[in-house]
Amino acid sequence: MSNELHVTSLIVQVHPEKMAEVRQQIMAIKNAELSANNDVKLVVVLEGTSQRSLMDDISTINGIPGVLTATMVYHQSEDLEEGEV
């Protein structure tokens, strides 16, 4: 039996005055990691066991007040052997 690991990265554009709140909410998402940011953009890396779970996380990020856009720029999927994570 194998599992899948999906990794995607996003560019998230944010209203500058909402950056602190947006960063805090993204960091609260279990599978999200902030890689880089400036005053108006964040790079977010998401990991999940399915493409659907990543799409749900992207929808959550898009729904955060202050987020202008969350655009996927990279996606990778691989099969893992049982026990790998």
N, C-alpha and C positions, 0 to 999 in steps of 0.2 A: 504494500500500500504506500502511495506517495502523497505528499502534501504540496501545495503550491506556496511560493513566496512571491509577492508582488511588491515592487518598489517603484515609487513615482516621485517626481519633484515638480514643484509648482513655483511660479512667480506670482506673488500676491501683492497687488497694488492697494495702498491704504491711504485714507485721508490722514495727513500728518498729525492732526490734533487727536486722532483716535489710535495712534500707533501703540501706545502702552497697553491699552485695553485689548487691542487685537492680538498683540504678542502674548498676553496673559491667557486669553481664551484658546489660542492655538496650542500653547504649551500644555494646556489642560487636556487636550485630545491625546488619548493613550498612545497611539501609534505615530504621533507627529513629532518632528524634530526641526528646530530652526537652525539653518546652516549659515545664513548671512542676512544682514539687513542694513538699510540706510533709513533716511527720514521718510521715504514713501514706498519702499519695496521690501519684501521679505522673500527669502528662498526657503521653502518648506519641503522636507523629505517625509514621505509617508510610507509605512510598511504595513502589509496586511496579508491575509491568507486567501483573499479573492479580489478580483477586479471590482466587484460590487461593493466590498467594504471600503475600498479606496474612493470610489465614486461617492459613497455616503459621506466620507470624511471631507471630500472636496465640496460637496453641497453644504455641509455644516460650516466650512470656512467661508464659502460665498455668502452665507446667511449672517455672518457676524457684522454687527453695525460698524460702519467705517471701512469695510472692505469694498473696494471698487471692482476688482476682478481677481479671480484665482485661475490662472492659466497653466495647464499641464504642459511641461516642456520635455519630460522624459518619463518613460515607463518601461520596466523590465519585469519579466515573469520567468520563474524557473521552477522545475519540479524538485522537491526535496525528498530524500529517502526518509523513511520513518526514523524518528529520533533526532533529525537535523532541525535546527532552528536558526 
